[in-house]
């Protein structure tokens, strides 16, 4: 997993996760939040899987490259 922006500052650039079969994007974000209490205050995290933004119900498979982004703001 690759972290970007504020998440990268808080957690470092990368981390490996072992997930159960049929884990979803949502379950991965929940696992990150449980492991890293500081992430709870970040807001809605955006997730890309293999270079494409993913929905929370997307199922992850072994070898997927997952990137997490904090919410984007600005104008």
PDB file with SEQRES, HELIX, SHEET and CRYST1 records, atoms N, CA, C and O in Angstrom:
SEQRES   1 A   75  UNK UNK UNK UNK UNK UNK UNK UNK UNK UNK UNK UNK UNK          
SEQRES   2 A   75  UNK UNK UNK UNK UNK UNK UNK UNK UNK UNK UNK UNK UNK          
SEQRES   3 A   75  UNK UNK UNK UNK UNK UNK UNK UNK UNK UNK UNK UNK UNK          
SEQRES   4 A   75  UNK UNK UNK UNK UNK UNK UNK UNK UNK UNK UNK UNK UNK          
SEQRES   5 A   75  UNK UNK UNK UNK UNK UNK UNK UNK UNK UNK UNK UNK UNK          
SEQRES   6 A   75  UNK UNK UNK UNK UNK UNK UNK UNK UNK UNK                      
HELIX    1 AA1 UNK A    5  UNK A   11  1                                   7    
HELIX    2 AA2 UNK A   25  UNK A   35  1                                  11    
HELIX    3 AA3 UNK A   37  UNK A   41  5                                   5    
SHEET    1 AA1 4 UNK A   2  UNK A   3  0                                        
SHEET    2 AA1 4 UNK A  66  UNK A  69  1                                        
SHEET    3 AA1 4 UNK A  46  UNK A  49 -1                                        
SHEET    4 AA1 4 UNK A  52  UNK A  53 -1                                        
CRYST1    1.000    1.000    1.000  90.00  90.00  90.00 P 1           1          
ATOM      1  N   UNK A   1       0.840  -1.152   0.000  1.00  0.00           N  
ATOM      2  CA  UNK A   1       0.000   0.000   0.000  1.00  0.00           C  
ATOM      3  C   UNK A   1       0.894   1.227   0.000  1.00  0.00           C  
ATOM      4  O   UNK A   1       1.953   1.243   0.628  1.00  0.00           O  
ATOM      5  N   UNK A   2       0.458   2.238  -0.704  1.00  0.00           N  
ATOM      6  CA  UNK A   2       1.206   3.481  -0.819  1.00  0.00           C  
ATOM      7  C   UNK A   2       0.358   4.592  -0.229  1.00  0.00           C  
ATOM      8  O   UNK A   2      -0.835   4.695  -0.513  1.00  0.00           O  
ATOM      9  N   UNK A   3       0.987   5.430   0.602  1.00  0.00           N  
ATOM     10  CA  UNK A   3       0.289   6.576   1.192  1.00  0.00           C  
ATOM     11  C   UNK A   3       0.744   7.859   0.517  1.00  0.00           C  
ATOM     12  O   UNK A   3       1.899   7.983   0.107  1.00  0.00           O  
ATOM     13  N   UNK A   4      -0.177   8.814   0.404  1.00  0.00           N  
ATOM     14  CA  UNK A   4       0.128  10.099  -0.207  1.00  0.00           C  
ATOM     15  C   UNK A   4      -0.247  11.251   0.717  1.00  0.00           C  
ATOM     16  O   UNK A   4      -1.096  11.112   1.597  1.00  0.00           O  
ATOM     17  N   UNK A   5       0.408  12.396   0.496  1.00  0.00           N  
ATOM     18  CA  UNK A   5       0.124  13.664   1.170  1.00  0.00           C  
ATOM     19  C   UNK A   5       0.147  13.502   2.691  1.00  0.00           C  
ATOM     20  O   UNK A   5       1.108  12.961   3.238  1.00  0.00           O  
ATOM     21  N   UNK A   6      -0.893  13.960   3.373  1.00  0.00           N  
ATOM     22  CA  UNK A   6      -0.963  13.948   4.827  1.00  0.00           C  
ATOM     23  C   UNK A   6      -0.805  12.525   5.386  1.00  0.00           C  
ATOM     24  O   UNK A   6      -0.179  12.338   6.429  1.00  0.00           O  
ATOM     25  N   UNK A   7      -1.360  11.542   4.709  1.00  0.00           N  
ATOM     26  CA  UNK A   7      -1.226  10.162   5.176  1.00  0.00           C  
ATOM     27  C   UNK A   7       0.238   9.711   5.137  1.00  0.00           C  
ATOM     28  O   UNK A   7       0.699   9.007   6.036  1.00  0.00           O  
ATOM     29  N   UNK A   8       0.955  10.114   4.104  1.00  0.00           N  
ATOM     30  CA  UNK A   8       2.373   9.765   3.983  1.00  0.00           C  
ATOM     31  C   UNK A   8       3.173  10.405   5.115  1.00  0.00           C  
ATOM     32  O   UNK A   8       4.081   9.782   5.665  1.00  0.00           O  
ATOM     33  N   UNK A   9       2.834  11.655   5.463  1.00  0.00           N  
ATOM     34  CA  UNK A   9       3.519  12.333   6.560  1.00  0.00           C  
ATOM     35  C   UNK A   9       3.259  11.622   7.889  1.00  0.00           C  
ATOM     36  O   UNK A   9       4.150  11.542   8.734  1.00  0.00           O  
ATOM     37  N   UNK A  10       2.044  11.109   8.073  1.00  0.00           N  
ATOM     38  CA  UNK A  10       1.669  10.464   9.329  1.00  0.00           C  
ATOM     39  C   UNK A  10       2.177   9.027   9.426  1.00  0.00           C  
ATOM     40  O   UNK A  10       2.595   8.594  10.500  1.00  0.00           O  
ATOM     41  N   UNK A  11       2.145   8.282   8.318  1.00  0.00           N  
ATOM     42  CA  UNK A  11       2.370   6.838   8.367  1.00  0.00           C  
ATOM     43  C   UNK A  11       3.618   6.365   7.640  1.00  0.00           C  
ATOM     44  O   UNK A  11       4.012   5.207   7.779  1.00  0.00           O  
ATOM     45  N   UNK A  12       4.242   7.240   6.872  1.00  0.00           N  
ATOM     46  CA  UNK A  12       5.371   6.819   6.053  1.00  0.00           C  
ATOM     47  C   UNK A  12       4.902   6.547   4.632  1.00  0.00           C  
ATOM     48  O   UNK A  12       3.700   6.593   4.367  1.00  0.00           O  
ATOM     49  N   UNK A  13       5.818   6.266   3.713  1.00  0.00           N  
ATOM     50  CA  UNK A  13       5.434   6.143   2.305  1.00  0.00           C  
ATOM     51  C   UNK A  13       4.695   4.860   1.936  1.00  0.00           C  
ATOM     52  O   UNK A  13       3.835   4.875   1.056  1.00  0.00           O  
ATOM     53  N   UNK A  14       5.021   3.748   2.599  1.00  0.00           N  
ATOM     54  CA  UNK A  14       4.398   2.472   2.217  1.00  0.00           C  
ATOM     55  C   UNK A  14       4.186   1.583   3.444  1.00  0.00           C  
ATOM     56  O   UNK A  14       4.764   1.798   4.510  1.00  0.00           O  
ATOM     57  N   UNK A  15       3.334   0.580   3.247  1.00  0.00           N  
ATOM     58  CA  UNK A  15       3.082  -0.402   4.287  1.00  0.00           C  
ATOM     59  C   UNK A  15       2.502  -1.639   3.612  1.00  0.00           C  
ATOM     60  O   UNK A  15       1.790  -1.532   2.613  1.00  0.00           O  
ATOM     61  N   UNK A  16       2.806  -2.811   4.159  1.00  0.00           N  
ATOM     62  CA  UNK A  16       2.238  -4.058   3.627  1.00  0.00           C  
ATOM     63  C   UNK A  16       1.132  -4.536   4.548  1.00  0.00           C  
ATOM     64  O   UNK A  16       1.228  -4.431   5.771  1.00  0.00           O  
ATOM     65  N   UNK A  17       0.085  -5.062   3.941  1.00  0.00           N  
ATOM     66  CA  UNK A  17      -1.047  -5.596   4.692  1.00  0.00           C  
ATOM     67  C   UNK A  17      -1.346  -7.006   4.216  1.00  0.00           C  
ATOM     68  O   UNK A  17      -1.269  -7.302   3.024  1.00  0.00           O  
ATOM     69  N   UNK A  18      -1.686  -7.870   5.157  1.00  0.00           N  
ATOM     70  CA  UNK A  18      -2.188  -9.195   4.846  1.00  0.00           C  
ATOM     71  C   UNK A  18      -3.692  -9.157   5.106  1.00  0.00           C  
ATOM     72  O   UNK A  18      -4.127  -8.874   6.222  1.00  0.00           O  
ATOM     73  N   UNK A  19      -4.468  -9.438   4.092  1.00  0.00           N  
ATOM     74  CA  UNK A  19      -5.920  -9.420   4.216  1.00  0.00           C  
ATOM     75  C   UNK A  19      -6.485 -10.801   3.947  1.00  0.00           C  
ATOM     76  O   UNK A  19      -5.850 -11.632   3.297  1.00  0.00           O  
ATOM     77  N   UNK A  20      -7.665 -11.031   4.447  1.00  0.00           N  
ATOM     78  CA  UNK A  20      -8.349 -12.284   4.167  1.00  0.00           C  
ATOM     79  C   UNK A  20      -8.882 -12.262   2.739  1.00  0.00           C  
ATOM     80  O   UNK A  20      -9.054 -11.195   2.149  1.00  0.00           O  
ATOM     81  N   UNK A  21      -9.143 -13.450   2.188  1.00  0.00           N  
ATOM     82  CA  UNK A  21      -9.736 -13.537   0.857  1.00  0.00           C  
ATOM     83  C   UNK A  21     -11.040 -12.758   0.822  1.00  0.00           C  
ATOM     84  O   UNK A  21     -11.764 -12.700   1.816  1.00  0.00           O  
ATOM     85  N   UNK A  22     -11.333 -12.171  -0.306  1.00  0.00           N  
ATOM     86  CA  UNK A  22     -12.558 -11.401  -0.539  1.00  0.00           C  
ATOM     87  C   UNK A  22     -12.629 -10.124   0.284  1.00  0.00           C  
ATOM     88  O   UNK A  22     -13.722  -9.601   0.499  1.00  0.00           O  
ATOM     89  N   UNK A  23     -11.484  -9.601   0.754  1.00  0.00           N  
ATOM     90  CA  UNK A  23     -11.493  -8.316   1.451  1.00  0.00           C  
ATOM     91  C   UNK A  23     -11.814  -7.208   0.468  1.00  0.00           C  
ATOM     92  O   UNK A  23     -11.436  -7.263  -0.702  1.00  0.00           O  
ATOM     93  N   UNK A  24     -12.509  -6.215   0.955  1.00  0.00           N  
ATOM     94  CA  UNK A  24     -12.898  -5.091   0.109  1.00  0.00           C  
ATOM     95  C   UNK A  24     -12.043  -3.865   0.422  1.00  0.00           C  
ATOM     96  O   UNK A  24     -11.296  -3.838   1.400  1.00  0.00           O  
ATOM     97  N   UNK A  25     -12.171  -2.864  -0.426  1.00  0.00           N  
ATOM     98  CA  UNK A  25     -11.512  -1.585  -0.190  1.00  0.00           C  
ATOM     99  C   UNK A  25     -11.951  -1.041   1.172  1.00  0.00           C  
ATOM    100  O   UNK A  25     -11.125  -0.550   1.942  1.00  0.00           O  
ATOM    101  N   UNK A  26     -13.239  -1.129   1.463  1.00  0.00           N  
ATOM    102  CA  UNK A  26     -13.755  -0.635   2.736  1.00  0.00           C  
ATOM    103  C   UNK A  26     -13.103  -1.348   3.928  1.00  0.00           C  
ATOM    104  O   UNK A  26     -12.747  -0.701   4.913  1.00  0.00           O  
ATOM    105  N   UNK A  27     -12.944  -2.667   3.844  1.00  0.00           N  
ATOM    106  CA  UNK A  27     -12.338  -3.397   4.961  1.00  0.00           C  
ATOM    107  C   UNK A  27     -10.861  -3.038   5.122  1.00  0.00           C  
ATOM    108  O   UNK A  27     -10.344  -3.044   6.239  1.00  0.00           O  
ATOM    109  N   UNK A  28     -10.186  -2.729   4.029  1.00  0.00           N  
ATOM    110  CA  UNK A  28      -8.790  -2.294   4.111  1.00  0.00           C  
ATOM    111  C   UNK A  28      -8.696  -0.943   4.807  1.00  0.00           C  
ATOM    112  O   UNK A  28      -7.855  -0.758   5.687  1.00  0.00           O  
ATOM    113  N   UNK A  29      -9.540  -0.006   4.429  1.00  0.00           N  
ATOM    114  CA  UNK A  29      -9.529   1.316   5.067  1.00  0.00           C  
ATOM    115  C   UNK A  29      -9.851   1.176   6.556  1.00  0.00           C  
ATOM    116  O   UNK A  29      -9.250   1.857   7.387  1.00  0.00           O  
ATOM    117  N   UNK A  30     -10.781   0.310   6.889  1.00  0.00           N  
ATOM    118  CA  UNK A  30     -11.101   0.068   8.302  1.00  0.00           C  
ATOM    119  C   UNK A  30      -9.893  -0.498   9.048  1.00  0.00           C  
ATOM    120  O   UNK A  30      -9.636  -0.114  10.189  1.00  0.00           O  
ATOM    121  N   UNK A  31      -9.154  -1.403   8.417  1.00  0.00           N  
ATOM    122  CA  UNK A  31      -7.966  -1.994   9.040  1.00  0.00           C  
ATOM    123  C   UNK A  31      -6.891  -0.936   9.278  1.00  0.00           C  
ATOM    124  O   UNK A  31      -6.254  -0.916  10.332  1.00  0.00           O  
ATOM    125  N   UNK A  32      -6.695  -0.064   8.300  1.00  0.00           N  
ATOM    126  CA  UNK A  32      -5.713   1.016   8.456  1.00  0.00           C  
ATOM    127  C   UNK A  32      -6.122   1.928   9.606  1.00  0.00           C  
ATOM    128  O   UNK A  32      -5.288   2.324  10.419  1.00  0.00           O  
ATOM    129  N   UNK A  33      -7.397   2.256   9.670  1.00  0.00           N  
ATOM    130  CA  UNK A  33      -7.896   3.131  10.722  1.00  0.00           C  
ATOM    131  C   UNK A  33      -7.735   2.494  12.102  1.00  0.00           C  
ATOM    132  O   UNK A  33      -7.403   3.181  13.068  1.00  0.00           O  
ATOM    133  N   UNK A  34      -7.966   1.201  12.197  1.00  0.00           N  
ATOM    134  CA  UNK A  34      -7.793   0.516  13.476  1.00  0.00           C  
ATOM    135  C   UNK A  34      -6.331   0.454  13.895  1.00  0.00           C  
ATOM    136  O   UNK A  34      -6.021   0.600  15.077  1.00  0.00           O  
ATOM    137  N   UNK A  35      -5.438   0.241  12.948  1.00  0.00           N  
ATOM    138  CA  UNK A  35      -4.011   0.140  13.253  1.00  0.00           C  
ATOM    139  C   UNK A  35      -3.375   1.485  13.554  1.00  0.00           C  
ATOM    140  O   UNK A  35      -2.426   1.573  14.333  1.00  0.00           O  
ATOM    141  N   UNK A  36      -3.904   2.535  12.932  1.00  0.00           N  
ATOM    142  CA  UNK A  36      -3.314   3.870  13.046  1.00  0.00           C  
ATOM    143  C   UNK A  36      -4.395   4.846  13.503  1.00  0.00           C  
ATOM    144  O   UNK A  36      -5.117   5.417  12.686  1.00  0.00           O  
ATOM    145  N   UNK A  37      -4.493   5.025  14.803  1.00  0.00           N  
ATOM    146  CA  UNK A  37      -5.529   5.871  15.384  1.00  0.00           C  
ATOM    147  C   UNK A  37      -5.512   7.287  14.805  1.00  0.00           C  
ATOM    148  O   UNK A  37      -6.563   7.920  14.707  1.00  0.00           O  
ATOM    149  N   UNK A  38      -4.347   7.792  14.422  1.00  0.00           N  
ATOM    150  CA  UNK A  38      -4.234   9.154  13.896  1.00  0.00           C  
ATOM    151  C   UNK A  38      -5.005   9.348  12.592  1.00  0.00           C  
ATOM    152  O   UNK A  38      -5.327  10.480  12.231  1.00  0.00           O  
ATOM    153  N   UNK A  39      -5.302   8.277  11.892  1.00  0.00           N  
ATOM    154  CA  UNK A  39      -6.014   8.366  10.611  1.00  0.00           C  
ATOM    155  C   UNK A  39      -7.496   8.696  10.820  1.00  0.00           C  
ATOM    156  O   UNK A  39      -8.144   9.221   9.916  1.00  0.00           O  
ATOM    157  N   UNK A  40      -8.024   8.397  11.982  1.00  0.00           N  
ATOM    158  CA  UNK A  40      -9.452   8.606  12.246  1.00  0.00           C  
ATOM    159  C   UNK A  40      -9.905  10.035  12.012  1.00  0.00           C  
ATOM    160  O   UNK A  40     -11.039  10.244  11.578  1.00  0.00           O  
ATOM    161  N   UNK A  41      -9.074  11.018  12.278  1.00  0.00           N  
ATOM    162  CA  UNK A  41      -9.458  12.412  12.120  1.00  0.00           C  
ATOM    163  C   UNK A  41      -9.240  12.983  10.734  1.00  0.00           C  
ATOM    164  O   UNK A  41      -9.507  14.162  10.505  1.00  0.00           O  
ATOM    165  N   UNK A  42      -8.765  12.180   9.812  1.00  0.00           N  
ATOM    166  CA  UNK A  42      -8.415  12.671   8.473  1.00  0.00           C  
ATOM    167  C   UNK A  42      -9.648  12.963   7.628  1.00  0.00           C  
ATOM    168  O   UNK A  42      -9.634  13.903   6.833  1.00  0.00           O  
ATOM    169  N   UNK A  43     -10.690  12.198   7.775  1.00  0.00           N  
ATOM    170  CA  UNK A  43     -11.878  12.334   6.929  1.00  0.00           C  
ATOM    171  C   UNK A  43     -11.965  11.181   5.949  1.00  0.00           C  
ATOM    172  O   UNK A  43     -11.294  10.163   6.119  1.00  0.00           O  
ATOM    173  N   UNK A  44     -12.780  11.337   4.937  1.00  0.00           N  
ATOM    174  CA  UNK A  44     -12.993  10.266   3.952  1.00  0.00           C  
ATOM    175  C   UNK A  44     -11.734  10.060   3.110  1.00  0.00           C  
ATOM    176  O   UNK A  44     -11.276  10.970   2.418  1.00  0.00           O  
ATOM    177  N   UNK A  45     -11.197   8.867   3.182  1.00  0.00           N  
ATOM    178  CA  UNK A  45      -9.975   8.531   2.454  1.00  0.00           C  
ATOM    179  C   UNK A  45     -10.342   8.040   1.059  1.00  0.00           C  
ATOM    180  O   UNK A  45     -11.245   7.219   0.894  1.00  0.00           O  
ATOM    181  N   UNK A  46      -9.630   8.554   0.058  1.00  0.00           N  
ATOM    182  CA  UNK A  46      -9.809   8.100  -1.321  1.00  0.00           C  
ATOM    183  C   UNK A  46      -8.840   6.960  -1.583  1.00  0.00           C  
ATOM    184  O   UNK A  46      -7.703   6.981  -1.110  1.00  0.00           O  
ATOM    185  N   UNK A  47      -9.291   5.961  -2.342  1.00  0.00           N  
ATOM    186  CA  UNK A  47      -8.482   4.770  -2.590  1.00  0.00           C  
ATOM    187  C   UNK A  47      -8.378   4.513  -4.085  1.00  0.00           C  
ATOM    188  O   UNK A  47      -9.368   4.569  -4.814  1.00  0.00           O  
ATOM    189  N   UNK A  48      -7.157   4.231  -4.524  1.00  0.00           N  
ATOM    190  CA  UNK A  48      -6.932   3.795  -5.901  1.00  0.00           C  
ATOM    191  C   UNK A  48      -6.349   2.386  -5.847  1.00  0.00           C  
ATOM    192  O   UNK A  48      -5.494   2.086  -5.015  1.00  0.00           O  
ATOM    193  N   UNK A  49      -6.824   1.531  -6.744  1.00  0.00           N  
ATOM    194  CA  UNK A  49      -6.321   0.164  -6.846  1.00  0.00           C  
ATOM    195  C   UNK A  49      -5.771  -0.006  -8.254  1.00  0.00           C  
ATOM    196  O   UNK A  49      -6.491   0.150  -9.241  1.00  0.00           O  
ATOM    197  N   UNK A  50      -4.495  -0.324  -8.331  1.00  0.00           N  
ATOM    198  CA  UNK A  50      -3.817  -0.503  -9.624  1.00  0.00           C  
ATOM    199  C   UNK A  50      -4.002   0.710 -10.542  1.00  0.00           C  
ATOM    200  O   UNK A  50      -4.206   0.570 -11.748  1.00  0.00           O  
ATOM    201  N   UNK A  51      -3.925   1.898  -9.942  1.00  0.00           N  
ATOM    202  CA  UNK A  51      -3.961   3.133 -10.718  1.00  0.00           C  
ATOM    203  C   UNK A  51      -5.340   3.671 -11.044  1.00  0.00           C  
ATOM    204  O   UNK A  51      -5.453   4.686 -11.731  1.00  0.00           O  
ATOM    205  N   UNK A  52      -6.389   3.021 -10.572  1.00  0.00           N  
ATOM    206  CA  UNK A  52      -7.769   3.460 -10.843  1.00  0.00           C  
ATOM    207  C   UNK A  52      -8.487   3.702  -9.518  1.00  0.00           C  
ATOM    208  O   UNK A  52      -8.392   2.883  -8.604  1.00  0.00           O  
ATOM    209  N   UNK A  53      -9.206   4.824  -9.408  1.00  0.00           N  
ATOM    210  CA  UNK A  53      -9.963   5.061  -8.186  1.00  0.00           C  
ATOM    211  C   UNK A  53     -10.976   3.943  -7.997  1.00  0.00           C  
ATOM    212  O   UNK A  53     -11.605   3.490  -8.953  1.00  0.00           O  
ATOM    213  N   UNK A  54     -11.128   3.500  -6.740  1.00  0.00           N  
ATOM    214  CA  UNK A  54     -11.946   2.330  -6.433  1.00  0.00           C  
ATOM    215  C   UNK A  54     -13.099   2.697  -5.510  1.00  0.00           C  
ATOM    216  O   UNK A  54     -13.013   3.635  -4.718  1.00  0.00           O  
ATOM    217  N   UNK A  55     -14.168   1.941  -5.631  1.00  0.00           N  
ATOM    218  CA  UNK A  55     -15.327   2.086  -4.757  1.00  0.00           C  
ATOM    219  C   UNK A  55     -15.120   1.216  -3.526  1.00  0.00           C  
ATOM    220  O   UNK A  55     -14.323   0.279  -3.550  1.00  0.00           O  
ATOM    221  N   UNK A  56     -15.837   1.525  -2.452  1.00  0.00           N  
ATOM    222  CA  UNK A  56     -15.644   0.814  -1.187  1.00  0.00           C  
ATOM    223  C   UNK A  56     -15.944  -0.679  -1.290  1.00  0.00           C  
ATOM    224  O   UNK A  56     -15.362  -1.476  -0.554  1.00  0.00           O  
ATOM    225  N   UNK A  57     -16.845  -1.068  -2.193  1.00  0.00           N  
ATOM    226  CA  UNK A  57     -17.220  -2.481  -2.304  1.00  0.00           C  
ATOM    227  C   UNK A  57     -16.304  -3.290  -3.230  1.00  0.00           C  
ATOM    228  O   UNK A  57     -16.474  -4.503  -3.351  1.00  0.00           O  
ATOM    229  N   UNK A  58     -15.343  -2.641  -3.880  1.00  0.00           N  
ATOM    230  CA  UNK A  58     -14.416  -3.374  -4.752  1.00  0.00           C  
ATOM    231  C   UNK A  58     -13.643  -4.413  -3.943  1.00  0.00           C  
ATOM    232  O   UNK A  58     -13.145  -4.119  -2.856  1.00  0.00           O  
ATOM    233  N   UNK A  59     -13.546  -5.627  -4.478  1.00  0.00           N  
ATOM    234  CA  UNK A  59     -12.817  -6.717  -3.817  1.00  0.00           C  
ATOM    235  C   UNK A  59     -11.348  -6.639  -4.223  1.00  0.00           C  
ATOM    236  O   UNK A  59     -11.024  -6.441  -5.394  1.00  0.00           O  
ATOM    237  N   UNK A  60     -10.474  -6.798  -3.244  1.00  0.00           N  
ATOM    238  CA  UNK A  60      -9.036  -6.769  -3.492  1.00  0.00           C  
ATOM    239  C   UNK A  60      -8.520  -8.188  -3.702  1.00  0.00           C  
ATOM    240  O   UNK A  60      -9.031  -9.142  -3.115  1.00  0.00           O  
ATOM    241  N   UNK A  61      -7.499  -8.312  -4.547  1.00  0.00           N  
ATOM    242  CA  UNK A  61      -6.868  -9.614  -4.776  1.00  0.00           C  
ATOM    243  C   UNK A  61      -5.370  -9.480  -4.538  1.00  0.00           C  
ATOM    244  O   UNK A  61      -4.816  -8.381  -4.578  1.00  0.00           O  
ATOM    245  N   UNK A  62      -4.726 -10.613  -4.290  1.00  0.00           N  
ATOM    246  CA  UNK A  62      -3.297 -10.613  -4.040  1.00  0.00           C  
ATOM    247  C   UNK A  62      -2.568  -9.937  -5.193  1.00  0.00           C  
ATOM    248  O   UNK A  62      -2.852 -10.199  -6.362  1.00  0.00           O  
ATOM    249  N   UNK A  63      -1.638  -9.078  -4.858  1.00  0.00           N  
ATOM    250  CA  UNK A  63      -0.848  -8.380  -5.862  1.00  0.00           C  
ATOM    251  C   UNK A  63      -1.371  -7.006  -6.237  1.00  0.00           C  
ATOM    252  O   UNK A  63      -0.686  -6.257  -6.932  1.00  0.00           O  
ATOM    253  N   UNK A  64      -2.590  -6.655  -5.785  1.00  0.00           N  
ATOM    254  CA  UNK A  64      -3.112  -5.313  -6.060  1.00  0.00           C  
ATOM    255  C   UNK A  64      -2.203  -4.269  -5.433  1.00  0.00           C  
ATOM    256  O   UNK A  64      -1.695  -4.456  -4.327  1.00  0.00           O  
ATOM    257  N   UNK A  65      -2.005  -3.185  -6.136  1.00  0.00           N  
ATOM    258  CA  UNK A  65      -1.276  -2.041  -5.596  1.00  0.00           C  
ATOM    259  C   UNK A  65      -2.321  -1.013  -5.199  1.00  0.00           C  
ATOM    260  O   UNK A  65      -3.051  -0.482  -6.035  1.00  0.00           O  
ATOM    261  N   UNK A  66      -2.373  -0.748  -3.900  1.00  0.00           N  
ATOM    262  CA  UNK A  66      -3.400   0.127  -3.351  1.00  0.00           C  
ATOM    263  C   UNK A  66      -2.750   1.423  -2.884  1.00  0.00           C  
ATOM    264  O   UNK A  66      -1.727   1.403  -2.199  1.00  0.00           O  
ATOM    265  N   UNK A  67      -3.345   2.540  -3.255  1.00  0.00           N  
ATOM    266  CA  UNK A  67      -2.869   3.854  -2.836  1.00  0.00           C  
ATOM    267  C   UNK A  67      -3.979   4.563  -2.077  1.00  0.00           C  
ATOM    268  O   UNK A  67      -5.135   4.561  -2.499  1.00  0.00           O  
ATOM    269  N   UNK A  68      -3.617   5.169  -0.953  1.00  0.00           N  
ATOM    270  CA  UNK A  68      -4.584   5.906  -0.138  1.00  0.00           C  
ATOM    271  C   UNK A  68      -4.244   7.389  -0.172  1.00  0.00           C  
ATOM    272  O   UNK A  68      -3.086   7.783  -0.034  1.00  0.00           O  
ATOM    273  N   UNK A  69      -5.275   8.199  -0.358  1.00  0.00           N  
ATOM    274  CA  UNK A  69      -5.152   9.646  -0.439  1.00  0.00           C  
ATOM    275  C   UNK A  69      -6.077  10.285   0.578  1.00  0.00           C  
ATOM    276  O   UNK A  69      -7.212   9.835   0.732  1.00  0.00           O  
ATOM    277  N   UNK A  70      -5.629  11.323   1.282  1.00  0.00           N  
ATOM    278  CA  UNK A  70      -6.542  12.033   2.170  1.00  0.00           C  
ATOM    279  C   UNK A  70      -7.530  12.842   1.325  1.00  0.00           C  
ATOM    280  O   UNK A  70      -7.327  13.009   0.122  1.00  0.00           O  
ATOM    281  N   UNK A  71      -8.602  13.344   1.954  1.00  0.00           N  
ATOM    282  CA  UNK A  71      -9.552  14.164   1.200  1.00  0.00           C  
ATOM    283  C   UNK A  71      -8.858  15.360   0.571  1.00  0.00           C  
ATOM    284  O   UNK A  71      -7.917  15.912   1.141  1.00  0.00           O  
ATOM    285  N   UNK A  72      -9.318  15.754  -0.592  1.00  0.00           N  
ATOM    286  CA  UNK A  72      -8.747  16.882  -1.309  1.00  0.00           C  
ATOM    287  C   UNK A  72      -9.623  18.096  -1.048  1.00  0.00           C  
ATOM    288  O   UNK A  72     -10.849  18.009  -1.112  1.00  0.00           O  
ATOM    289  N   UNK A  73      -9.002  19.213  -0.760  1.00  0.00           N  
ATOM    290  CA  UNK A  73      -9.762  20.445  -0.585  1.00  0.00           C  
ATOM    291  C   UNK A  73      -9.094  21.561  -1.365  1.00  0.00           C  
ATOM    292  O   UNK A  73      -7.977  21.404  -1.858  1.00  0.00           O  
ATOM    293  N   UNK A  74      -9.759  22.651  -1.472  1.00  0.00           N  
ATOM    294  CA  UNK A  74      -9.196  23.779  -2.187  1.00  0.00           C  
ATOM    295  C   UNK A  74     -10.163  24.289  -3.221  1.00  0.00           C  
ATOM    296  O   UNK A  74     -11.308  23.844  -3.302  1.00  0.00           O  
ATOM    297  N   UNK A  75      -9.700  25.208  -3.994  1.00  0.00           N  
ATOM    298  CA  UNK A  75     -10.631  25.779  -4.966  1.00  0.00           C  
ATOM    299  C   UNK A  75      -9.977  26.229  -6.207  1.00  0.00           C  
ATOM    300  O   UNK A  75     -10.647  26.730  -7.111  1.00  0.00           O  
TER     301      UNK A  75                                                      
END                                                                             
